[in-house]
């Protein structure tokens, strides 16, 4: 999608969310497709719109690590889907979390699901999404039903170990001696499309193999194919994928402003290079569309220290062109920090105002108990004061006492 159509789609989103505009089919599809990396079976969504129905689309998230700023990428997309008139389901995949995360207990994942729901709700409000149009579903609320379990068994007889492993290769933790649960994970995610009665599933492009498997596997059980829409993966602060398990690659939604500023300052951002640049990608997929959804002027880079007017961008192509020319990381980084802190402020305010949410957070992510290492006593040898005496004491302890007469005859 071109920059002009991206801007038009975002403007349509703002109008639709405000309730002031009824979108045409073309505007709906533009909003659904804006900033996506790929769409599989787009005709399925078009047919639903032609029938006058609201497309049912679900986004699933395994409730494992703490949500971070990378979650703003799907949040923006969810905002656009809601604006396009879609019915959006957020699947809190607690059973998936147990299957994939080798260290999580069922009880721990339950608390994390509650934490995710509160956090995602606050996150969507931060980008101007009316959450009354959103539905949250807990995976375990239907994934333990007899019908669902029987379909798991059926699909397990139809799918090879090779194909199941391939489908989950990019989303399931891999190891040399992986548990069987990793093979069940993609089977459950495919079946979720049928049991949530959706027309499409939304996820990152890292799930493409799993989405392709769904197109093949569901018809084997007599179920219909679904469409799949994929957003690109935004690089982390150190260039790799943004991950909850790597604190240096991501910004937690509850990070204090000074922590955010410090992380952005340390982030990799090669001058004049936009390809694979996590900061430029974050502007493109989060900060620019968020500003437009919230009715703000765009991405703003302050230059008051140089007695210059601020730079205001509404077009990612212009930002990339300037960055490849004379827009420096030293100017971009403070602007990104300020924009992120502004987005996170209402989330953190809501968290601080809710003792219940804080209690859930403590139970979901209990602080690690650090085991203190015992200090080893170094033997400095007999030439140090007291060394000879310690050596003699050690020898005396090691030499067994002679047995007494009573002990010998006992």
C-alpha positions as CSV (number, residue, x, y, z in Angstrom):
1,X,0.0,0.0,0.0
2,X,1.3,3.4,-0.9
3,X,2.0,6.2,1.6
4,X,-1.0,8.2,0.2
5,X,-3.4,5.3,0.6
6,X,-2.0,4.6,4.1
7,X,-2.7,8.2,5.2
8,X,-6.2,8.0,3.6
9,X,-6.9,4.7,5.4
10,X,-5.8,6.1,8.8
11,X,-8.0,9.2,8.3
12,X,-10.9,6.9,7.5
13,X,-10.1,5.0,10.7
14,X,-10.3,8.2,12.8
15,X,-13.7,9.2,11.2
16,X,-15.1,5.7,11.7
17,X,-14.0,5.4,15.3
18,X,-15.7,8.8,16.0
19,X,-18.9,7.4,14.5
20,X,-19.1,10.3,12.0
21,X,-18.6,8.3,8.9
22,X,-20.0,5.1,7.3
23,X,-17.4,3.5,5.2
24,X,-17.7,2.1,1.7
25,X,-16.5,-1.4,0.9
26,X,-13.3,0.0,-0.6
27,X,-12.6,2.1,2.5
28,X,-13.2,-0.9,4.7
29,X,-10.8,-3.1,2.8
30,X,-8.2,-0.3,2.7
31,X,-8.4,-0.1,6.5
32,X,-8.1,-3.9,6.9
33,X,-5.1,-4.1,4.6
34,X,-3.2,-1.0,5.6
35,X,0.4,-1.7,6.7
36,X,0.0,-5.5,6.3
37,X,2.9,-7.7,5.1
38,X,0.6,-10.3,3.5
39,X,-3.0,-11.5,3.2
40,X,-4.0,-15.1,2.4
41,X,-7.4,-15.6,0.8
42,X,-8.5,-11.9,0.8
43,X,-11.6,-12.9,-1.2
44,X,-13.1,-14.5,1.9
45,X,-13.2,-11.1,3.7
46,X,-14.5,-9.4,0.6
47,X,-17.3,-11.9,0.3
48,X,-18.3,-11.3,4.0
49,X,-18.5,-7.6,3.4
50,X,-20.5,-8.1,0.2
51,X,-23.0,-10.1,2.3
52,X,-23.4,-7.2,4.6
53,X,-21.9,-8.9,7.6
54,X,-19.1,-7.6,9.9
55,X,-16.0,-9.7,9.3
56,X,-15.2,-11.7,12.5
57,X,-11.4,-11.6,13.0
58,X,-9.4,-12.9,15.9
59,X,-6.0,-12.2,17.2
60,X,-4.5,-14.6,19.7
61,X,-1.8,-14.0,22.2
62,X,-0.2,-16.6,24.5
63,X,-0.3,-15.2,28.0
64,X,3.4,-15.7,28.8
65,X,5.9,-12.8,29.2
66,X,4.8,-9.3,30.2
67,X,3.3,-7.3,27.3
68,X,5.6,-4.7,26.0
69,X,5.6,-1.9,23.4
70,X,5.8,-4.4,20.6
71,X,2.1,-5.1,21.4
72,X,1.3,-1.6,20.1
73,X,1.8,-2.9,16.6
74,X,-1.2,-5.4,16.7
75,X,-3.1,-2.8,18.8
76,X,-2.9,-0.3,16.0
77,X,-4.1,-3.0,13.5
78,X,-6.9,-3.9,15.9
79,X,-7.9,-0.2,16.0
80,X,-8.0,-0.2,12.2
81,X,-10.0,-3.4,12.0
82,X,-12.6,-2.1,14.5
83,X,-12.8,1.1,12.5
84,X,-13.4,-1.0,9.4
85,X,-16.5,-2.4,11.0
86,X,-15.0,-5.8,12.0
87,X,-15.9,-7.8,15.0
88,X,-12.5,-8.4,16.7
89,X,-11.9,-11.2,19.2
90,X,-8.8,-11.2,21.3
91,X,-8.0,-14.8,22.3
92,X,-6.2,-15.0,25.6
93,X,-4.5,-18.3,24.9
94,X,-3.8,-19.6,28.3
95,X,-3.6,-23.2,27.3
96,X,-1.2,-22.3,24.5
97,X,1.0,-20.6,27.1
98,X,1.3,-23.7,29.1
99,X,2.0,-25.8,26.0
100,X,4.7,-23.4,24.8
101,X,6.3,-21.8,27.9
102,X,8.3,-24.5,29.6
103,X,8.4,-22.7,33.0
104,X,4.8,-21.6,33.4
105,X,2.3,-23.4,35.7
106,X,-1.4,-23.5,35.0
107,X,-2.0,-21.2,38.0
108,X,0.6,-18.7,36.9
109,X,-0.8,-18.5,33.4
110,X,-4.2,-17.9,34.8
111,X,-3.1,-14.8,36.5
112,X,-1.2,-13.7,33.4
113,X,-4.4,-14.0,31.3
114,X,-6.0,-11.5,33.7
115,X,-3.0,-9.3,33.5
116,X,-3.1,-9.4,29.7
117,X,-6.8,-8.5,29.5
118,X,-6.4,-5.4,31.7
119,X,-3.2,-4.4,29.9
120,X,-4.4,-4.8,26.4
121,X,-7.6,-3.0,27.2
122,X,-5.6,0.0,28.6
123,X,-3.3,-0.2,25.6
124,X,-6.1,0.0,23.1
125,X,-7.6,2.9,24.9
126,X,-4.3,4.6,24.7
127,X,-4.5,4.6,20.9
128,X,-8.2,5.7,20.9
129,X,-10.0,2.4,20.4
130,X,-13.5,2.1,22.0
131,X,-13.1,-1.2,23.8
132,X,-16.8,-1.8,24.0
133,X,-16.5,-3.1,20.4
134,X,-13.9,-5.7,21.5
135,X,-14.4,-9.2,22.7
136,X,-12.0,-11.1,25.0
137,X,-12.1,-14.9,25.0
138,X,-10.1,-17.2,27.4
139,X,-8.8,-20.2,25.5
140,X,-9.6,-22.6,28.4
141,X,-13.2,-21.5,28.3
142,X,-13.8,-23.8,25.3
143,X,-10.6,-25.7,24.6
144,X,-11.4,-28.3,27.3
145,X,-14.8,-29.2,25.8
146,X,-15.4,-32.8,24.6
147,X,-16.0,-31.6,21.1
148,X,-12.8,-29.6,20.9
149,X,-10.7,-32.4,22.5
150,X,-12.1,-34.9,20.0
151,X,-11.2,-32.6,17.1
152,X,-7.6,-32.4,18.6
153,X,-7.5,-36.2,18.5
154,X,-8.8,-36.3,14.9
155,X,-6.4,-33.8,13.6
156,X,-3.5,-35.5,15.4
157,X,-4.3,-38.6,13.3
158,X,-4.3,-36.6,10.1
159,X,-1.2,-34.4,10.6
160,X,2.3,-35.8,10.5
161,X,4.9,-35.0,13.2
162,X,7.0,-33.3,10.4
163,X,4.1,-31.0,9.4
164,X,3.2,-30.1,12.9
165,X,6.7,-29.2,13.8
166,X,7.1,-27.2,10.6
167,X,3.8,-25.3,11.3
168,X,5.0,-24.2,14.7
169,X,8.7,-23.7,13.8
170,X,8.6,-19.8,14.1
171,X,6.2,-19.5,17.1
172,X,6.9,-22.5,19.4
173,X,10.1,-22.7,21.5
174,X,12.5,-25.2,19.8
175,X,15.0,-27.4,21.7
176,X,16.9,-30.6,21.1
177,X,14.6,-32.6,23.3
178,X,11.3,-30.7,22.9
179,X,8.2,-31.8,24.7
180,X,5.2,-33.3,22.8
181,X,3.2,-30.1,23.7
182,X,5.0,-28.2,21.0
183,X,3.4,-30.4,18.4
184,X,-0.1,-29.8,19.9
185,X,0.3,-26.0,19.9
186,X,-0.3,-25.5,16.1
187,X,-3.2,-28.0,16.1
188,X,-5.0,-26.0,18.8
189,X,-4.3,-22.7,17.0
190,X,-5.8,-24.1,13.8
191,X,-8.9,-25.4,15.5
192,X,-9.4,-22.1,17.3
193,X,-10.5,-20.6,13.9
194,X,-13.4,-23.0,13.8
195,X,-14.4,-22.8,17.4
196,X,-14.3,-19.0,17.5
197,X,-16.4,-19.0,14.3
198,X,-14.2,-16.4,12.7
199,X,-13.8,-15.4,9.0
200,X,-10.1,-14.5,9.4
201,X,-7.2,-14.8,11.8
202,X,-4.7,-11.9,12.3
203,X,-1.1,-12.3,13.4
204,X,2.5,-11.6,12.7
205,X,4.2,-12.7,9.5
206,X,6.2,-15.1,11.7
207,X,3.0,-17.2,11.8
208,X,2.8,-17.7,8.1
209,X,3.7,-21.4,8.2
210,X,1.0,-22.0,10.8
211,X,-1.6,-20.0,8.8
212,X,-0.7,-22.0,5.7
213,X,-1.2,-25.2,7.7
214,X,-4.6,-24.0,8.7
215,X,-5.7,-23.6,5.1
216,X,-4.7,-27.3,4.6
217,X,-5.8,-28.9,7.9
218,X,-9.3,-27.5,8.5
219,X,-10.8,-28.9,5.3
220,X,-9.6,-32.3,6.3
221,X,-12.1,-32.2,9.2
222,X,-14.8,-30.8,6.9
223,X,-14.4,-27.2,8.1
224,X,-14.0,-24.2,5.8
225,X,-10.9,-22.2,5.1
226,X,-10.3,-18.8,6.7
227,X,-8.5,-15.7,5.5
228,X,-5.2,-14.8,7.2
229,X,-3.9,-11.2,7.6
230,X,-0.3,-10.6,8.7
231,X,1.5,-7.6,10.0
232,X,5.3,-7.3,9.6
233,X,7.6,-8.0,12.6
234,X,9.0,-4.8,14.1
235,X,12.7,-5.1,15.0
236,X,13.6,-4.7,18.7
237,X,15.8,-2.0,20.1
238,X,18.9,-4.1,19.5
239,X,17.9,-5.0,15.9
240,X,16.4,-8.5,16.6
241,X,12.7,-9.3,17.2
242,X,11.2,-7.5,20.1
243,X,10.8,-10.1,22.8
244,X,9.5,-10.3,26.4
245,X,12.4,-12.6,27.3
246,X,15.1,-10.0,26.2
247,X,14.8,-6.9,28.4
248,X,17.3,-5.0,26.2
249,X,15.2,-5.5,23.1
250,X,11.9,-4.1,24.3
251,X,10.2,-1.4,26.4
252,X,7.7,-2.6,29.1
253,X,4.4,-0.9,29.1
254,X,5.0,0.1,32.7
255,X,8.6,1.3,32.3
256,X,9.1,4.8,33.8
257,X,9.9,7.7,31.5
258,X,13.5,7.8,32.4
259,X,13.9,4.1,31.8
260,X,12.2,4.5,28.3
261,X,14.6,7.4,27.5
262,X,17.6,5.3,28.6
263,X,16.6,2.3,26.5
264,X,15.9,4.4,23.4
265,X,19.2,6.2,23.9
266,X,21.1,2.9,23.9
267,X,19.1,1.4,21.0
268,X,20.8,0.5,17.8
269,X,20.1,3.1,15.1
270,X,22.8,3.3,12.4
271,X,22.9,6.7,10.8
272,X,21.4,6.9,7.3
273,X,20.2,3.3,7.4
274,X,16.4,2.6,7.5
275,X,16.4,-1.1,6.6
276,X,16.1,-3.2,9.7
277,X,16.1,0.0,11.9
278,X,13.9,-0.8,14.8
279,X,13.3,2.9,15.7
280,X,12.2,3.9,12.2
281,X,10.0,0.8,12.0
282,X,8.4,1.8,15.3
283,X,7.6,5.2,14.0
284,X,6.1,3.7,10.9
285,X,3.9,1.0,12.5
286,X,3.1,2.6,15.9
287,X,3.8,6.3,16.4
288,X,2.6,7.7,13.1
289,X,-0.7,5.8,12.9
290,X,-1.3,6.3,16.7
291,X,-0.9,10.0,16.3
292,X,-3.3,10.1,13.4
293,X,-5.8,7.9,15.3
294,X,-5.6,10.3,18.2
295,X,-6.1,13.3,16.0
296,X,-2.5,14.7,16.6
297,X,-0.3,16.4,14.1
298,X,2.1,13.5,13.5
299,X,5.6,12.6,14.6
300,X,7.3,15.6,16.1
301,X,11.0,16.1,16.5
302,X,11.9,19.0,18.8
303,X,14.8,21.3,17.7
304,X,14.4,24.1,20.3
305,X,18.0,23.5,21.6
306,X,19.2,24.7,18.2
307,X,16.7,27.5,18.1
308,X,14.9,25.9,15.2
309,X,11.3,25.1,14.5
310,X,10.2,21.4,15.2
311,X,10.1,18.9,12.4
312,X,6.6,17.5,12.0
313,X,6.1,14.3,9.9
314,X,2.9,12.7,8.7
315,X,4.5,10.6,6.0
316,X,6.9,7.7,6.7
317,X,8.4,8.0,3.2
318,X,9.6,11.6,4.1
319,X,11.0,10.4,7.5
320,X,13.0,7.6,5.7
321,X,14.2,10.0,3.0
322,X,15.4,12.6,5.6
323,X,17.0,9.9,7.8
324,X,19.0,8.6,4.9
325,X,20.1,12.2,4.3
326,X,20.6,14.4,7.3
327,X,18.1,13.5,10.0
328,X,20.3,12.1,12.8
329,X,19.7,9.5,15.4
330,X,20.5,12.1,18.0
331,X,17.4,14.1,16.9
332,X,15.1,11.1,16.3
333,X,15.8,9.3,19.6
334,X,14.5,12.0,22.0
335,X,11.4,12.5,19.8
336,X,10.7,8.7,20.0
337,X,11.2,8.7,23.7
338,X,8.7,11.6,24.2
339,X,6.1,10.0,21.9
340,X,6.3,6.6,23.6
341,X,6.1,8.2,27.1
342,X,3.0,10.1,26.0
343,X,1.4,6.8,24.8
344,X,2.3,4.9,28.0
345,X,1.2,7.6,30.4
346,X,-2.6,6.7,30.4
347,X,-1.7,3.0,30.7
348,X,0.5,3.7,33.7
349,X,-2.1,6.0,35.3
350,X,-4.7,3.3,35.0
351,X,-2.3,0.8,36.6
352,X,-1.5,3.0,39.5
353,X,-5.2,3.7,40.1
354,X,-6.1,0.0,40.3
355,X,-4.9,-2.0,43.4
356,X,-6.6,-5.1,41.9
357,X,-4.5,-4.8,38.7
358,X,-1.4,-4.3,40.7
359,X,-2.1,-7.4,42.8
360,X,-2.7,-9.4,39.6
361,X,0.6,-8.2,38.3
362,X,2.4,-9.4,41.4
363,X,0.9,-12.8,41.2
364,X,1.4,-13.1,37.4
365,X,5.0,-12.0,37.5
366,X,6.3,-12.6,41.0
367,X,9.7,-11.0,41.6
368,X,12.6,-13.4,41.2
369,X,14.2,-14.6,44.4
370,X,17.9,-14.2,44.1
371,X,19.9,-16.9,45.9
372,X,22.9,-15.4,47.7
373,X,26.1,-17.1,46.9
374,X,28.1,-18.2,49.9
375,X,31.5,-16.6,50.1
376,X,34.2,-19.1,49.8
377,X,37.1,-18.9,52.3
378,X,40.3,-18.8,50.4
379,X,43.2,-20.9,51.8
380,X,46.2,-18.5,51.4
381,X,48.8,-21.1,52.4
382,X,51.1,-21.5,55.4
383,X,53.1,-18.3,54.8
384,X,50.2,-16.1,55.8
385,X,49.6,-15.5,59.6
386,X,47.5,-18.3,61.0
387,X,48.0,-20.4,57.9
388,X,50.1,-23.1,59.6
389,X,47.6,-23.4,62.4
390,X,44.7,-23.8,60.0
391,X,46.6,-26.5,58.0
392,X,47.3,-28.4,61.2
393,X,43.6,-28.2,62.3
394,X,42.6,-29.5,58.9
395,X,45.0,-32.5,59.2
396,X,43.8,-33.3,62.7
397,X,40.1,-33.3,61.5
398,X,41.1,-35.7,58.6
399,X,43.0,-38.2,60.9
400,X,40.6,-40.7,62.5
401,X,40.9,-41.2,66.2
402,X,42.2,-44.7,67.4
403,X,39.4,-47.0,68.3
404,X,38.9,-47.6,72.0
405,X,39.0,-51.1,73.5
406,X,35.3,-51.1,74.1
407,X,34.7,-50.1,70.5
408,X,36.9,-52.9,69.2
409,X,35.1,-55.6,71.3
410,X,31.6,-54.3,70.7
